[in-house]
C-alpha cells in the first residue's frame, strides 16, 4: 500500500477496474483496530508485571485491588476487539487478494512486441475443419467432443514424443500431475474458483449442501494448477534450485465461445512446463533459456510462427509477463496462441505458501510456467498451411522413442 501511484498506473495498463480507495479504507480500519488491541495488550502486560511484583512482596492493599480490576477490564476489552479485528482482517485481506500481479518491465503497454519470427504467414482461405472432414482426419461433433483420425492421431502422439524429447534435452524432468485440484489452489492462483467459465467444477452429487470453497476442479495434468496442487504449503531446500519440470497430458478449459473449431476445444493434449527459481534475477535468466528452447522446438518444424510479448491488458491477473508462441490461422485471418510462457514472480508462492529456507530464513520462490505446446491448435494451423498436409518428419512413428535422436 506504500506504492499506490505505481499500482494505479499498472491497473490502468491492465484496464482492470479495482476500487483502490475501498482497499485503503479497509486496510486503515484493520490497522486502527490492530493498533488499539496492541496498545491494550501492552498496558495489560505492564499491569500484570507490576501486580506480580506486588504479590511477590506479599502486598495486599487498595492499589493491588485497583490493578486487578484494571487488568480484568483490559482483558475484557481485548476480548471484545478480537472478533472485530478478525472481521476487519478478513475483509482487508480478501480485497487485497483481488489485486493483480505487478507487471514485468518487458510487458508492453498497448500491443504485442514481436521478438522473433520465422517465415511468412500462409496466404489462402483454408479451414482446418473442412480439410479434416475431407481427408477423414477429424471427426468433430462439438468443442467438447471431437476425435482425431489417421495421420491427425499420429500427429498428436508424435508431437508429444517430439516435445518430450526436446524438454528432456534441456534438463526438464517429467512430472506426473493429478487431473483434479481443490478450490483452494484455483483461488491461490488468482482465479475465481466459483466461475464455471474459468474451470470445470465438479458438483456435489449428494443431498448435503456443498461447500463452494472446497470443491474439486477438472483442470488436467498439463496445467499450472496441477503443479501448484503438489507444491502448495511445501518447503523446498535452497540447494534444489532451479527446479525444471514438465508434464504431458490433458488440459481441460471450458470453451469460451460456441463456434466449432480446434482453437476452442475444451479438451487438449498439451505440454506444460513449470520452473521454480530463487529470485527474479535467476528467473529472468531462465526465461532467456526457455525462449531459446522454444525457438529450437518450433524452428525445426519449419512452419511460420512468431514469438511476442503480450500487452498488459491481455494478461491474466497472476501474470507479470507472457510470451505468446503464435501461428497464423487462414480461417480466422489472425494469429493464434499455440503455446505460451508466463512469469508470475512470487505472486502465487506467497498465496499458496510455497517457500524455501536459507540461513534459517523463509523466502518465497519465483515461478515460470506455460503451455509450451497445445496440440489441437498446432494441428489446426498446420492444416491451414499453403501446402497440403503432410505429417512432419519429427512426428513420424519411427521417431516415437525416448532414446531417438531428432
Secondary structure, 3 states (H helix, E strand, C coil): CCCHHHHHHHHHHHCCCCCHHHHHHHHHHHHHHHHHHHHHHHHHHHHHHHHHHHHHCCCCCHHHHHHHHHHHHHHHHHHHHHHHHHHHHHHHHHHHCCCCCCCCCCCCCCCCEEEEEECCCCCCCCCHHHHHHHCCCEEEEECCEEEECHHHHHHHHHHHHHHHHHHHHCCCEECCCCCEEEHHHHHHCCCCCCCCCCCEECCCCCCCCCCCCCCEEECCCCCHHHHHHHHCCCEEEHHHCCEEEEEEEEEECCCCCCCCCCCCCCEEEEEEEEEEECCHHHHHHHHHHHHHHHHHHHHCCCCCEEEEECCHHHCCCCCCEEEEEEEEECCCCEEEEEEEEEEEECHHHHHCCCEEEECCEEEECEEEEEEEEEHHHHHHHHHCCCCCCCCCHHHCHHHCCCCCCC
